[in-house]
Amino acid sequence: MLRGRPVAELTQDYLDLLAALRSRPPGEVGPGLLTRAEAFFRFVCREGHNLRDWPRNAMPLMLEQPLDSLVREAAQACGAGGHRVHFPWLRRLHPPATDSNPALLRTFAGHAGPVHSIAVSSDGRSLLSGGSEGTLILWDIATGRELRRLVGHTGSVTSVALSADGQRALSGSGDQTVRLWDLESGRELRRLDGHTDGVMSVALSADGLRALSGSDDNTVRLWDLESGRELCHQEGHMYRVSSVALSADGLQALSGGYDQTVRLWDLETGRELHRIERLPGPVTSVALSADGQRTLSGTWDCTIGLWDLASGRELRRLDGHTDWVTSVALSADGQQALSGSNDKTVRLWDLASGRELCRLDGHTDWVTSVALSADGQRALSGSHDHTIRLWDLEAGRERRRLDGRTYSVTSVALSGNGQRALSGSADHTIRLWDLASGRELRRLDGHTGTVTSVALSADAQRALSGSNDKTVRLWDLASGRELRRLDGHTYPVSSVALSANGRRALSGSVDQTVRLWDLEARRELRRLDGHWDTDTVTSVALSTDGQRALSGCWDGTVQLWDLEAGRELRRLDGHTGTAASVALSADGRRALSGSRDETVRLWDLESGRELRRLEGHTSWVVSVALSADDRWIVSGSSDRTLRIWDAATGTCIALWPAEWEINAIAIQGYGPWKIAVGDSAGQVIFLELMIPKTWRPE
């Protein structure tokens, strides 16, 4: 499909094709041709960043589209269900019936680090973004193409703004400067020096002649862009000025700060006109209504406030975010508000009622900046996950009307024959699944907190679970009955494992202990707590013979234990972040670990030596697993990818881009290999690793 061509060029080809088809007289174009072209255009827009990073995934991605997709239909017709794919790939066993995230139109990927700020042009055709690596990128919104890269800052770009005519850009940076850029040439036109600490926010006047900046030096400054001269210097905030805005006429400035105040300034006299004090937390973002009468504020306390500037009265408080609100924006008519948060969501609000109109999920890290199109139909969001996303707000509203609440799937396990799967969820339940049909067979209720970990017995007749309710429980899967409840942990249970004979259980906890249990006697046999003075146990694994245990810890260490003696046999050091997940090879000679440091590591347990370091993930590796034949390593990450690695060579042979954040993975079988994935949207997804007969490892 790509034929070695850049995705942006392919997108432009589809735009040209659509324009040509739509210009033809009625009846001259076949009834299905335009519909198919539109479907492929949407596919390239949605999956462009995945196709760019992993181009050979074009056919697998097409085959994974919803059952009602014309793209999937075309792929099946030309690819015979994947038989024309000549490299390892991951086949989804049960593709969704319909698009699960119709609001997401495009993902822009190009920054090497977190995106801190975005701005959209007044005609809605261009997007400007600033990132932690110190660069600004100008994008074509229709094609997703990078138009211009602006380099010059020596610190993180914290804030960007576009002139009304789209010809110039303004940026603020941690390097204490404000810079003006010509977007046609990419040339720096002006550098404004004066701040004595990082610049946190910038704004441009409507005529493009003046700039406003707020800084960590607690000041707000107004600049003449023709001369580069500082016109006005406002002092008053006690702490960081995090956000600034200019009135439509350019005569007034709004500022929000960490001193929990919002202030309105007269730029002609330098006088403070209004002050709103004692906001519920440090102010992270402000927006000013077109008439200059109202302001919107986002704060650390997870709320958004709508305020009358003259009286200082709060007109509306918007509740819903579960972490800091980092960015707010107002629609042109002042009727709606857009917000982004560290809870990774973007939300649209009706200001008259205070009602949340839609919630946009998909980012895998903090949302740092949001913007609305001039017509209010689309939203853009920048994130710590290095991406910018374009959203259809009407599709987001429709999804909200149809969806019920979903709970994150936190853990998955597979039976030895690959026919059954088990999942644990934040809704306190455990569910048993049939892989062939994708159907739920049984639901187990009893836990009173998030189920954090699950395990299946070798015969798939029993299940073990650990929970935030501090208990470990054993279940009979035929009846759904709870057989055992093991109490003893004093904090949430983070991980559980079941011995091959089903008689013993292992559990790790936030209480800094690993415990071995006799399931028949309901008795604690051993407590391993010699080294976790201050650190949580994140993951545990049991050897096939039940004699040894592996544990991962919050401090990044992985340890091997003799369970009979209760003695530490080996400590594996190397990770520079939390060891989030551990696994043991079938022969017990090797260990696998995944970490917050974005790496997967394979260890020799006899020597304690690191055999292999697998790099490629761009965020926390949350779950790892080894195939039963020890041939394949599987890793899932909060970067929304699942990777398959050749254990012998360390080569990544296949990548599956998930739509939502991956929380848990499991692999089973000796070929075909079945994989279960649990995600943050509450889905349990089943994949099959396809290895073509003609393929040979590199």
C-alpha positions in Angstrom: 0.0 0.0 0.0 2.8 2.5 0.9 5.3 1.3 -1.7 8.1 3.1 0.1 6.4 6.5 -0.1 6.0 8.8 2.9 2.6 8.7 4.6 2.1 12.4 4.1 2.4 12.0 0.4 -0.1 9.2 0.4 -2.5 11.3 2.4 -2.1 14.1 -0.2 -2.8 11.6 -3.0 -6.1 10.6 -1.3 -7.0 14.3 -0.9 -6.4 14.9 -4.6 -8.4 11.8 -5.5 -11.3 12.8 -3.3 -11.3 16.3 -4.8 -11.3 14.9 -8.3 -14.1 12.4 -7.6 -16.3 15.1 -5.9 -15.8 17.4 -8.9 -17.2 14.9 -11.4 -20.8 15.2 -12.5 -23.4 13.1 -10.7 -23.6 9.6 -12.2 -20.1 9.7 -13.7 -18.5 8.1 -10.6 -19.5 4.7 -9.5 -21.6 4.7 -6.3 -19.0 2.8 -4.2 -15.8 4.4 -5.4 -16.1 7.7 -3.5 -17.2 5.8 -0.3 -14.2 3.5 -0.6 -11.8 6.4 -1.2 -13.1 8.2 1.8 -12.7 5.0 3.9 -9.1 4.6 2.9 -8.4 8.3 3.5 -9.8 8.0 7.1 -7.6 4.8 7.6 -4.4 6.6 6.5 -5.2 9.6 8.7 -5.9 7.4 11.8 -3.0 5.0 11.3 -0.5 7.3 9.6 1.9 7.4 12.6 1.8 3.6 13.0 2.4 3.2 9.2 5.3 5.6 9.4 7.0 3.9 12.3 6.3 0.3 11.2 5.4 0.4 7.4 5.2 -3.3 6.9 2.2 -3.4 9.3 0.0 -1.9 6.5 -1.8 -5.2 5.7 -2.1 -6.4 9.3 -3.6 -3.0 10.3 -6.1 -3.2 7.4 -7.1 -6.7 8.4 -7.7 -5.4 12.0 -10.2 -2.7 11.1 -13.8 -3.1 12.3 -15.9 -5.8 10.7 -18.0 -3.2 8.9 -14.9 -1.5 7.4 -14.4 -1.3 3.7 -10.7 -1.2 4.3 -10.8 -4.6 6.0 -13.0 -5.9 3.2 -10.4 -4.8 0.6 -7.5 -6.3 2.6 -9.3 -9.6 2.9 -10.0 -9.6 -0.8 -6.4 -8.9 -1.9 -4.5 -10.5 1.0 -6.5 -13.7 1.4 -6.8 -13.1 5.2 -3.1 -12.3 5.6 -1.5 -15.1 3.5 0.3 -12.5 1.5 2.1 -11.2 4.6 5.6 -12.7 4.4 6.9 -11.7 7.8 5.8 -12.4 11.4 2.7 -10.4 12.4 -0.1 -10.4 15.0 -3.6 -11.3 13.9 -6.5 -10.1 16.0 -8.8 -13.1 16.5 -12.0 -11.1 17.0 -11.9 -7.6 15.3 -14.4 -5.1 16.7 -17.8 -4.8 15.0 -17.5 -1.0 14.9 -14.9 1.7 15.5 -14.2 1.9 19.2 -12.8 5.4 19.1 -14.5 7.3 16.2 -13.6 10.7 17.6 -9.9 10.3 16.9 -9.1 11.6 13.4 -5.3 11.8 13.4 -2.2 11.4 15.4 0.8 13.7 14.8 4.1 12.1 15.8 7.4 14.0 15.3 8.6 15.4 18.6 11.4 13.5 20.3 10.0 14.3 23.8 6.9 15.6 25.5 4.7 18.1 23.6 4.2 21.1 25.9 2.2 23.5 23.8 0.0 23.7 20.7 -1.7 26.4 18.7 -4.0 26.2 15.7 -4.2 28.7 12.8 -7.3 30.8 12.4 -8.2 29.1 9.2 -7.8 25.6 10.8 -5.3 24.5 8.2 -2.1 24.6 10.2 -0.9 23.4 13.7 2.1 24.6 15.6 3.6 22.6 18.4 6.5 23.1 20.9 8.3 20.3 22.6 10.7 19.5 25.4 13.6 19.0 23.0 13.5 22.7 22.2 11.9 22.6 18.7 8.8 24.0 17.2 7.0 22.0 14.4 4.5 23.4 11.9 2.1 20.8 10.6 -0.4 20.6 7.8 -3.6 19.4 9.5 -5.2 17.9 6.4 -2.3 15.6 5.5 -0.4 15.3 8.8 2.7 16.5 7.0 5.5 18.4 8.8 5.8 21.7 7.0 8.6 23.4 9.0 10.8 22.7 11.9 12.1 25.7 13.9 15.3 25.3 15.9 17.0 27.8 18.1 15.9 27.5 21.7 18.4 26.0 24.1 15.7 24.9 26.5 12.3 23.2 26.4 9.6 25.1 24.4 6.9 25.7 26.9 4.4 27.8 25.0 3.6 28.7 21.4 1.2 31.1 19.6 0.4 31.8 15.9 -0.3 35.2 14.3 -3.8 35.8 12.9 -2.5 35.6 9.3 -0.6 32.4 10.1 2.7 33.9 8.8 4.5 34.2 12.2 5.0 32.2 15.3 5.8 33.2 18.9 7.5 30.8 21.4 8.5 30.9 25.0 11.1 28.6 26.5 12.9 27.4 29.6 16.0 29.2 28.2 14.3 32.5 29.5 13.7 33.9 26.0 10.7 34.7 23.8 11.3 34.3 20.1 9.5 35.4 17.0 9.7 33.3 13.8 8.9 33.7 10.2 7.1 30.5 9.2 7.7 30.8 5.5 11.5 30.7 5.8 11.8 29.2 9.3 14.0 32.1 10.2 14.2 33.6 13.7 13.1 37.3 13.4 13.4 38.5 16.9 14.8 37.3 20.3 13.3 38.9 23.4 15.5 38.8 26.5 14.6 40.1 29.9 13.0 37.4 31.9 15.3 36.0 34.7 13.7 32.5 34.7 11.9 30.2 32.4 9.1 31.6 30.2 6.0 29.6 30.9 3.4 31.2 28.6 3.2 33.6 25.6 0.4 35.3 23.6 0.2 37.4 20.5 -1.9 40.5 19.9 -4.5 40.3 17.1 -2.4 42.7 14.9 0.7 40.7 15.5 2.7 43.7 16.7 2.9 43.0 20.4 3.7 39.9 22.5 2.8 39.0 26.1 4.8 36.6 28.3 4.6 35.1 31.8 7.5 33.6 33.6 8.8 31.6 36.5 10.4 35.0 37.6 6.8 35.9 38.7 6.4 38.7 36.1 4.2 39.4 33.1 5.9 41.4 30.3 4.6 43.1 27.2 6.9 43.4 24.2 7.0 45.5 21.0 7.8 43.0 18.2 9.1 45.6 15.7 11.8 47.0 18.0 12.1 44.1 20.5 11.7 46.6 23.3 10.0 45.7 26.6 6.9 48.0 26.9 5.5 46.9 30.2 6.6 44.9 33.2 3.9 43.7 35.6 4.8 42.5 39.1 2.4 41.2 41.6 2.2 37.5 41.4 4.0 35.8 44.4 5.0 32.7 42.5 5.3 31.4 38.9 3.1 33.0 36.2 1.9 29.9 34.5 -0.5 31.2 31.9 -1.2 34.5 30.1 -3.8 35.8 27.6 -4.5 39.0 25.7 -7.9 40.7 25.2 -9.2 41.0 21.7 -8.3 44.7 21.5 -4.8 44.1 23.0 -5.4 46.6 25.8 -5.7 44.2 28.7 -3.8 41.1 29.8 -4.9 38.2 31.9 -2.5 36.1 34.0 -2.8 33.1 36.2 -0.2 32.0 38.7 0.9 29.4 41.3 -0.1 32.0 44.0 -3.7 30.8 43.3 -4.7 34.1 41.7 -6.0 35.3 38.4 -5.3 38.9 37.5 -6.5 41.3 34.8 -4.1 44.2 33.9 -4.5 47.5 32.0 -1.5 47.4 29.6 -1.7 51.2 28.9 -1.3 52.2 32.6 0.2 49.0 34.0 -2.5 49.0 36.7 -4.1 45.8 38.0 -7.8 46.1 37.2 -9.2 42.9 38.8 -7.9 40.1 41.0 -9.6 36.8 41.7 -8.0 35.3 44.8 -8.0 32.1 46.8 -8.6 29.7 43.9 -8.8 26.1 45.0 -5.2 25.4 43.8 -2.3 26.8 41.8 -3.5 28.1 38.5 -2.1 26.2 35.5 -4.1 27.7 32.6 -6.4 30.6 31.9 -8.5 31.7 28.9 -10.3 35.0 28.3 -13.8 35.3 26.7 -14.0 37.3 23.5 -15.9 40.1 25.3 -13.3 40.2 28.0 -15.9 39.8 30.7 -15.3 36.2 31.8 -12.3 34.0 32.4 -11.7 30.3 32.5 -9.2 28.8 34.9 -7.7 25.3 35.3 -6.0 24.3 38.6 -4.1 21.6 40.5 -7.3 20.6 42.3 -8.7 18.9 39.2 -11.4 21.5 38.6 -12.1 24.2 36.0 -13.7 27.5 37.1 -15.6 30.1 35.1 -15.4 33.5 36.6 -16.9 37.0 36.2 -13.9 39.3 36.1 -15.6 42.4 37.3 -17.1 40.9 40.5 -14.6 38.0 41.0 -17.6 35.7 41.4 -17.4 32.1 40.3 -20.1 31.5 37.8 -19.6 27.8 37.3 -17.3 25.0 38.5 -16.6 22.0 36.2 -15.8 18.8 38.0 -14.8 15.5 36.4 -11.0 15.4 35.9 -9.2 13.1 38.3 -5.8 14.9 38.2 -4.4 18.4 37.6 -6.1 20.4 34.8 -3.2 21.5 32.7 -4.8 23.5 29.9 -8.2 25.2 29.1 -9.7 26.8 26.0 -12.9 28.6 25.2 -15.0 28.3 22.1 -15.4 31.4 20.0 -19.0 31.9 21.1 -18.0 31.4 24.8 -20.6 28.6 25.2 -18.2 25.7 25.6 -14.9 24.9 27.2 -12.2 22.4 26.4 -9.8 21.1 29.0 -6.8 18.8 29.2 -5.5 17.0 32.3 -2.8 14.9 33.8 -5.5 12.2 33.9 -4.7 11.7 30.2 -8.1 12.9 29.0 -9.5 15.8 27.0 -13.0 17.0 28.0 -15.6 19.2 26.4 -18.0 21.1 28.6 -21.3 23.1 28.3 -20.8 26.3 30.3 -24.5 27.1 30.7 -25.2 23.8 32.5 -21.7 22.7 33.6 -22.3 19.4 31.9 -19.5 17.3 30.4 -20.4 16.9 26.7 -17.7 14.4 25.8 -14.5 12.8 27.1 -11.7 12.0 24.7 -9.5 9.1 25.6 -6.4 7.9 23.8 -3.3 9.7 25.1 -1.0 7.5 27.2 0.5 10.3 29.3 -0.4 13.7 30.6 -2.3 16.0 28.3 -0.4 19.3 28.4 -2.1 21.6 25.9 -5.5 21.8 24.1 -6.9 24.0 21.4 -10.3 24.4 19.6 -10.9 25.0 15.9 -12.6 28.3 15.0 -15.9 26.5 14.2 -15.8 24.5 17.4 -16.1 21.2 15.6 -12.7 19.8 16.2 -10.2 19.8 19.1 -6.4 19.3 19.2 -4.4 18.1 22.2 -0.7 17.8 22.9 0.7 15.3 25.4 3.7 14.0 27.3 3.3 10.9 25.2 5.1 12.9 22.4 2.0 13.1 20.2 -0.6 15.6 19.1 -4.1 14.3 18.4 -7.0 15.7 16.3 -10.5 14.9 17.5 -14.0 15.1 16.0 -16.1 16.6 18.8 -19.4 15.5 17.4 -18.3 11.9 17.2 -17.0 12.2 20.8 -20.5 13.4 21.9 -22.2 10.6 20.1 -19.9 8.0 21.7 -20.7 9.4 25.1 -24.4 8.9 24.4 -23.9 5.3 23.5 -21.2 4.2 26.0 -21.6 3.0 29.5 -18.7 3.2 32.0 -15.8 1.0 31.4 -13.2 -0.3 33.8 -9.5 -0.9 33.1 -8.4 -4.6 32.7 -5.5 -4.9 35.0 -4.4 -8.6 34.5 -4.7 -11.5 32.1 -3.8 -15.2 32.1 -4.1 -18.0 29.5 -4.6 -21.7 29.9 -1.9 -24.0 28.8 -3.8 -25.1 25.7 -4.6 -21.6 24.7 -8.4 -22.2 24.8 -9.3 -20.2 27.9 -8.3 -16.8 29.2 -8.8 -15.1 32.6 -9.0 -11.4 33.2 -9.0 -9.2 36.3 -10.5 -5.7 36.3 -10.8 -2.4 38.2 -14.6 -3.2 38.5 -13.6 -5.8 41.1 -14.5 -8.8 38.9 -12.7 -11.7 37.3 -13.9 -13.1 34.0 -13.3 -16.3 32.1 -13.2 -16.2 28.3 -13.4 -18.6 25.4 -10.7 -17.7 22.9 -12.3 -19.4 19.9 -15.5 -17.3 20.2 -14.3 -14.4 22.3 -17.3 -15.0 24.5 -17.4 -14.5 28.3 -18.0 -17.8 30.0 -18.1 -16.8 33.6 -17.9 -13.8 35.9 -16.5 -14.1 39.4 -17.6 -11.6 42.0 -16.4 -11.2 45.6 -13.5 -8.9 45.7 -14.2 -5.4 47.1 -11.4 -3.7 45.3 -9.6 -3.6 42.0 -8.4 -7.1 41.0 -4.7 -6.5 40.4 -3.5 -10.0 39.3 -4.9 -13.3 38.1 -3.5 -16.8 37.5 -4.9 -20.0 36.0 -4.3 -23.6 37.2 -2.7 -25.9 34.6 -6.0 -27.7 34.0 -7.9 -24.4 33.8 -10.3 -25.6 36.5 -9.2 -23.0 39.1 -8.3 -19.4 39.3 -6.2 -17.4 41.7 -6.6 -13.6 42.2 -5.1 -10.8 44.2 -6.8 -7.5 44.9 -6.5 -4.0 46.4 -8.8 -5.4 49.1 -5.6 -7.0 50.5 -6.8 -10.6 49.9 -5.8 -13.5 47.8 -8.6 -15.8 46.6 -9.0 -19.2 45.0 -12.0 -19.9 42.7 -13.6 -22.9 41.1 -14.3 -22.0 37.5 -16.9 -24.6 36.8 -19.3 -23.3 39.5 -17.9 -19.7 40.0 -17.6 -20.5 43.7 -14.9 -19.0 46.0 -12.9 -21.9 47.4 -10.4 -20.1 49.6 -9.7 -16.6 50.9 -6.2 -15.9 52.2 -5.9 -12.9 54.6 -2.6 -11.5 55.9 -1.4 -8.8 53.7 -1.8 -5.4 55.3 -1.8 -3.4 52.0 -3.0 -4.1 48.4 -1.9 -7.3 46.7 0.0 -6.4 43.6 0.8 -9.8 42.0 0.0 -13.5 42.4 1.3 -16.8 40.9 0.0 -20.4 41.2 2.3 -23.5 41.4 2.1 -26.1 38.6 0.4 -28.6 40.9 -2.1 -26.0 42.1 -1.4 -26.6 45.7 0.6 -23.4 46.5 0.2 -19.7 45.8 2.6 -16.9 45.8 1.7 -13.3 46.4 3.5 -9.9 46.4 2.1 -6.8 48.0 2.4 -3.1 48.6 3.1 -4.1 52.2 6.7 -4.9 51.0 6.4 -8.7 51.5 6.2 -11.8 49.3 4.2 -14.6 50.8 3.9 -18.4 50.0 0.6 -20.0 50.8 -0.6 -23.6 51.3 -4.0 -23.6 49.5 -5.3 -26.8 51.1 -4.5 -25.8 54.6 -5.2 -22.1 53.9 -1.9 -21.4 55.8 0.9 -18.9 55.2 4.0 -21.1 54.7 6.7 -18.5 54.2 7.1 -14.7 54.3 9.9 -13.1 52.4 10.5 -9.6 53.7 14.2 -9.2 54.2 15.0 -6.5 51.7 11.9 -4.3 51.0 12.5 -1.8 53.7 10.7 1.0 51.8 9.7 -0.5 48.5 6.6 -2.1 47.0 6.7 -5.5 45.5 5.3 -5.1 42.0 5.4 -8.6 40.5 6.1 -12.2 41.3 6.7 -15.5 39.4 7.0 -19.1 40.4 9.4 -21.7 38.9 7.7 -24.8 37.4 8.9 -27.0 40.2 7.7 -24.6 42.8 11.1 -24.4 44.5 12.1 -20.9 43.6 10.4 -17.5 43.3 11.2 -14.3 41.4 10.1 -10.9 42.5 10.3 -7.4 41.0 10.4 -4.3 43.2 9.6 -0.6 42.9 13.3 0.3 43.3 14.1 -1.6 40.1 15.7 -4.7 41.6 14.7 -8.3 40.6 15.4 -11.1 43.1 15.5 -14.8 43.0 14.5 -16.8 46.2 14.8 -20.3 47.6 11.3 -20.9 48.9 12.2 -23.8 51.2 14.9 -21.9 53.0 13.3 -18.4 52.5 16.8 -17.3 51.4 17.7 -14.8 48.6 19.7 -16.6 46.0 20.4 -13.8 43.5 19.8 -10.1 43.1 19.6 -8.8 39.6 20.6 -5.1 39.3 20.5 -3.0 36.2 17.1 -1.4 35.8 17.0 2.4 36.4 13.3 2.4 37.0 10.6 0.2 38.7 10.7 -3.5 37.7 7.0 -3.6 36.8 6.8 -7.2 35.6 8.8 -10.4 35.9 8.7 -13.9 34.4 10.6 -17.1 34.5 11.6 -19.4 31.6 10.1 -22.9 31.6 13.4 -24.5 32.6 13.9 -21.9 35.4 17.3 -20.9 34.2 16.5 -17.5 32.9 14.5 -14.5 34.1 12.7 -11.8 32.2 11.9 -8.3 33.5 10.2 -5.2 32.2 10.7 -1.8 33.7 9.7 1.9 33.9 13.1 2.6 32.3 11.5 1.4 29.0 13.6 -1.7 28.6 13.1 -5.5 28.8 15.9 -7.5 30.1 16.8 -11.2 30.0 18.9 -12.6 32.8 21.0 -15.7 33.4 20.0 -16.8 36.9 23.1 -19.0 37.5 25.5 -16.1 37.1 23.2 -13.1 37.5 24.4 -11.8 34.2 22.3 -9.7 31.9 22.0 -11.7 28.7 20.1 -9.3 26.6 18.6 -5.8 26.8 15.7 -5.2 24.5 15.1 -1.5 23.6 12.5 0.1 21.5 9.6 0.9 23.8 9.1 4.7 24.4 7.4 4.4 27.7 7.0 2.2 30.8 7.1 -1.5 30.0 4.2 -2.7 32.2 4.0 -6.4 31.4 6.3 -9.1 30.0 5.9 -12.8 29.2 7.9 -15.7 27.8 6.4 -18.3 25.4 6.2 -21.9 26.8 9.0 -22.9 24.4 11.1 -19.9 25.5 11.3 -18.9 21.8 9.5 -15.6 22.1 9.5 -12.7 24.5 6.4 -10.6 24.6 6.3 -7.1 26.1 3.5 -4.6 26.5 4.0 -0.9 27.2 2.1 2.2 28.1 3.4 3.5 24.8 0.4 1.5 23.4 2.5 -1.1 21.6 2.9 -4.8 22.1 6.2 -6.2 20.8 7.4 -9.7 20.0 11.1 -10.3 20.4 13.2 -13.3 19.2 14.7 -14.5 22.5 17.8 -15.9 20.7 18.7 -12.7 18.9 16.9 -9.9 20.7 15.3 -8.7 17.4 11.9 -7.3 17.5 10.0 -9.4 14.9 6.5 -8.0 15.2 4.7 -5.0 16.6 1.0 -4.6 17.4 -0.2 -1.0 17.9 -2.9 -0.9 20.5 -5.7 1.7 20.4 -5.6 2.1 24.2 -2.9 1.8 26.9 -1.8 -1.8 27.5 -2.0 -3.0 31.1 -1.3 -6.7 30.9 -0.3 -9.5 28.5 0.0 -13.2 28.5 1.2 -15.8 25.9 0.6 -19.5 25.6 1.1 -22.3 23.1 3.9 -23.8 21.0 2.7 -22.6 17.6 0.3 -21.2 17.0 1.0 -18.9 19.8 -2.0 -17.2 21.4 -1.7 -13.8 23.2 -4.1 -12.1 25.5 -4.0 -8.3 26.1 -5.9 -6.3 28.7 -6.2 -2.5 28.2 -7.3 0.7 29.9 -10.6 0.8 27.9 -11.8 -2.4 29.6 -11.1 -4.6 26.6 -9.6 -8.2 26.6 -8.1 -8.7 23.1 -6.9 -12.0 21.7 -4.1 -12.1 19.2 -2.3 -14.9 17.3 1.3 -14.7 16.4 1.6 -15.6 12.7 4.9 -17.0 11.5 5.0 -17.5 7.7 6.7 -20.8 6.7 9.0 -18.9 4.4 10.2 -16.5 7.1 13.7 -17.0 8.6 15.1 -15.1 11.6 17.6 -12.4 10.8 
